[in-house]
Amino acid sequence: MADLQELYQTIIMDHNKRPRHYGPLEPFTHRAEGYNPICGDKIELRLNVAGKQIQAIQFESACCAICKASTSMMVDALQGKALEEIGSLRQQVDQYLQGGGEEIGDADALDSELAALSGVSKFPARVKCAQLPWQTLEKALNRGEAD
């Protein structure tokens, strides 16, 4: 179990230091900003959605390591995915953040970097940091076309 925790920490630190799909996206069809007033985390997501599929997704942020890593893992996982797949991915992440990921040892979970978020469940104050990108994504998709 200690090796698994080390792996999770390594994944989170890597995504924090070298976030994937970071920077502005032009053109974009959907956009939203997320803000956590409790800790000050801020993120902006921009997506290019065509034919019910995410063609591209980028983000910019001023946030903690957990929020940045969670956002980086999310956008990496969603690149090229159909919109209908987002719900199951979000449920999986919610399970990890609620502590369900500690018992996950199957190959599918280990193949997904999102499983690294299960380590966050041990720090309840940080769970909202990891959830912010998913809430912002939902806001962006519910708004429809870009502002």
N, C-alpha and C positions, 0 to 999 in steps of 0.2 A: 504494500500500500504506500510505503514511503517513496518508492520509485515512481509510482503513479502521480503522487503529489508533486514530486520534483519535475516530472514531465509537464504537468499542468502549469506550474510556475514558469517553466522555460517557455512554453507556448505563449502565455500571457505577456511575459517580458519581451519576447520577440515581436509580438504584434504592437506593443507599446513603442518600442524603439524603431521599428520599421513597419509602420502601418501600411496596409495594402489599400490601393485605390484611394489614396489621400490627395486632396487638391480639388480645384474647381472642375466642374463638368459643363461643357457647352457643346452642343445644345442639350437642353434637358426638358422633360415634359412634366416632371413632378419635383416639388421642393418643399422642405419643411425644416424648421428649427426646433431643437429640443433644448430645454433648460431645466435643471434641477436646482431650485432656489435654496435647498438645504445645504448643498455642498458647492454650488457655483458652476457645475459642469454645464458646458454649452457645446452643442454640435449642430451642424447643418448638413442635411442630406440632399443630394440632387440625383435624380434618376432619369433615365431615358427609357420609357416603356413603350413598346410597340407590339401589337398583336398579342396582348396579354402575357408578354414576356419581358423581363428586365434585360434590356440590351446593354445598359451600362449603369453603374452606380458609383458615386464618389462621395467623400465627406471631408469636412474641415471641422476642426474642434479646438476648444480651449478647455481641457478637462483632465481629470485624473487618469492614472495609468489603467485602472480597471475599465473605465468608460471608453478610453481610446482603444484598448485591446478588444473589448467587446464589440465596438463599432467596426473595427478592422476585420474581425472574424466574421461578423454579420455580412458586411458588404462582400467579402471574399466568397462566402457561402452562397450568396444570392446572385452573384454575377451569372447571367444567362439563364436563370431559373424562371419557370412559369409562375405567374402570380398565385395560382392555385396551390403551389408547394409551400408558400410562405407560412400558412397556418400551422402545418405540421412541424416545420422547423421552429417556429416560435413556441409551440407546445413542448418540444424537446428541450429548448433552452430554459423555459420556465421550470421544467422538471429538474434540470441540472441545478438551477438556482435555488430550488426548494430542498436540495439535499439528496434528491433521487439519483444524482450522478455518481455519488460515492460508491454505490453498489453496482454500477455499470462496468462490466468487464468484458463485454463482447467485442468482437472485431469491428463491428459497425461503429460503435461509440468511439473506439480508439482511432478509427480512420477519420473521424470528424474532429477538427480542432475545437468546435463548439463545446465538446465535452470538457475542455479545460475550464469552462465556467463553473463546473461543479465545485471547484475549490473555493469559489466566492461564497458559497452557501454557509461556510463556517464564519463569515463576517457579515452578519445581518445588516449592518449599517452600509455596506458596500453593494448590496443586492440592487438597490435602486440605481446605482451607477451603471451596473451591467444591463439593467432593463431599459435605460434611457434610449439607446439606439432603436430598439424594437418599437417603443412607443412613438418615436419620431417617424419611423418608417410607416407605421399605421396612419399617422397624421398626414404624411405626404401622399399616401395612396388614397386616402379618403377625400382629400382636397381636389383630386382630379388634375386637370391641366395646371401648368405652372402659373404662378402669380404674374 
